[in-house]
Amino acid sequence: MGSKGWVVLALAVACLAAMAGPAQAAWGVPSLLPQTHSGPTDQSWLKDVPEQPGERARGKVAVFTFNGDDALEPVRAAVVRTLRKQRLSVTATLRPADSPAQYRAMSCFSDLAVYIDGGISGDGDRRTAVIRLRSGVTGQYFTSAKFSGSMQAIIGAIGAALWNRVGSAIMRTCSSASRPRRQESAPTYIEAGSPLDEPIGS
């Protein structure tokens, strides 16, 4: 076979290979190539976990949406899971209030001791996550924690170090919230995305 014949044969083989995929799909022929499917992402952390019989939570905490978190909220998920490992009752379904007075009222009516919000800035391996904690007793911020690095590094650091940094402050606040307090008027409305009402405490 001459050189022209080999060229024609090669072109014919290439055309057949290109047509194989659509033809298999049209005729219902299974592809021999391996198929990869990504499973559903676990979002069970968003659901409130009821207390088990005979087990009393050490305190009640609300974790709000974090500004700048990815679509699946991996940073907020890491915070929720970390706190639940410490036998705290954590809800992720509430929206932020508008003022310290509304936070105090929410705390009185729902026994919430701590509210947590935060924000993520930067991109790639140079991200910064700031996690802020607000007291249900005073309605004011009382401490914060900062983590830097890639998203995966931040998530890992939250699981390994968040409780060491803020755990004692959370437990003190939970203890204060468990004492009898004057009932305040219930908040009239709760709106997401409200601006912060005061500087962050350290």
JOHUVEN-V358537 format. One record per pair of residues at least 6 apart in sequence whose ideal C-beta (glycine too) atoms are under 8 Angstrom apart, sorted by the first residue. I is the first residue (numbers start at 1). GAP is how many residues later the second one is. If there is no record, write none. Layout:
I/GAP, I/GAP
This chain:
1/8, 21/10, 23/6, 24/6, 24/7, 25/6, 41/31, 43/29, 43/34, 45/32, 45/35, 45/36, 45/39, 45/47, 46/46, 46/47, 48/41, 48/42, 48/43, 48/44, 48/45, 49/35, 49/40, 49/41, 51/6, 51/38, 55/32, 57/30, 57/31, 57/32, 58/28, 58/29, 58/30, 58/113, 58/116, 59/29, 59/30, 59/54, 59/55, 59/111, 59/112, 59/114, 59/115, 59/118, 59/119, 60/28, 60/29, 60/30, 60/31, 60/50, 60/51, 60/52, 60/53, 60/54, 60/114, 60/117, 61/22, 61/27, 61/28, 61/29, 61/30, 61/51, 61/52, 61/53, 61/54, 61/55, 61/109, 62/28, 62/29, 62/30, 62/32, 62/50, 62/52, 62/53, 62/54, 63/13, 63/16, 63/17, 63/20, 63/27, 63/28, 63/29, 63/53, 63/54, 64/30, 64/31, 64/32, 64/51, 64/52, 64/53, 65/8, 65/11, 65/52, 65/127, 66/7, 66/9, 66/10, 66/51, 66/52, 66/53, 66/54, 66/63, 66/65, 67/51, 67/52, 67/53, 68/51, 68/52, 68/53, 69/6, 69/7, 69/51, 70/81, 74/77, 74/81, 75/43, 75/45, 75/54, 75/76, 75/79, 75/80, 75/83, 76/16, 76/42, 78/76, 78/77, 78/80, 78/81, 78/84, 79/37, 79/39, 79/52, 79/79, 79/83, 80/10, 80/12, 81/78, 82/76, 82/77, 82/80, 82/81, 83/7, 83/80, 83/87, 84/6, 85/78, 86/77, 86/81, 88/82, 88/86, 91/21, 94/12, 94/96, 95/95, 95/96, 95/97, 96/19, 96/21, 96/94, 96/95, 96/96, 96/97, 96/98, 97/6, 97/9, 97/90, 97/93, 97/97, 98/89, 98/91, 98/92, 98/93, 98/96, 98/99, 99/40, 99/98, 100/38, 100/39, 100/40, 100/97, 100/98, 101/38, 101/83, 101/86, 102/37, 102/85, 102/88, 103/12, 103/31, 103/33, 103/36, 104/32, 104/33, 104/34, 104/35, 104/80, 105/79, 105/80, 105/81, 105/82, 106/6, 106/30, 106/81, 106/84, 107/6, 107/29, 107/30, 107/32, 107/70, 108/73, 108/74, 108/75, 108/76, 109/74, 109/77, 111/66, 112/24, 112/65, 113/22, 113/23, 113/24, 113/57, 113/60, 113/61, 113/63, 113/64, 113/65, 114/19, 114/20, 114/21, 114/22, 114/56, 114/59, 114/60, 114/63, 115/18, 115/19, 115/21, 116/15, 116/16, 116/17, 116/18, 117/15, 117/17, 118/11, 118/12, 118/13, 118/14, 119/10, 119/11, 120/7, 120/8, 120/9, 120/10, 120/34, 121/6, 121/7, 122/6, 124/26, 125/24, 125/25, 125/28, 126/22, 126/23, 127/21, 127/22, 127/23, 127/24, 127/27, 128/18, 128/19, 128/20, 129/17, 129/18, 129/19, 129/25, 129/29, 130/14, 130/15, 130/16, 130/70, 131/13, 131/14, 131/15, 131/16, 131/27, 131/31, 131/35, 132/9, 132/12, 132/68, 133/8, 133/9, 133/10, 133/11, 133/33, 133/36, 133/37, 133/40, 134/6, 134/7, 134/8, 135/6, 135/7, 135/38, 135/41, 135/42, 136/37, 136/41, 137/36, 137/39, 137/40, 137/44, 140/58, 140/61, 141/57, 141/58, 141/59, 141/60, 142/27, 142/31, 142/59, 143/23, 143/26, 143/58, 143/59, 144/56, 144/57, 144/58, 145/17, 145/20, 145/21, 147/6, 147/7, 147/10, 147/11, 147/14, 148/6, 149/8
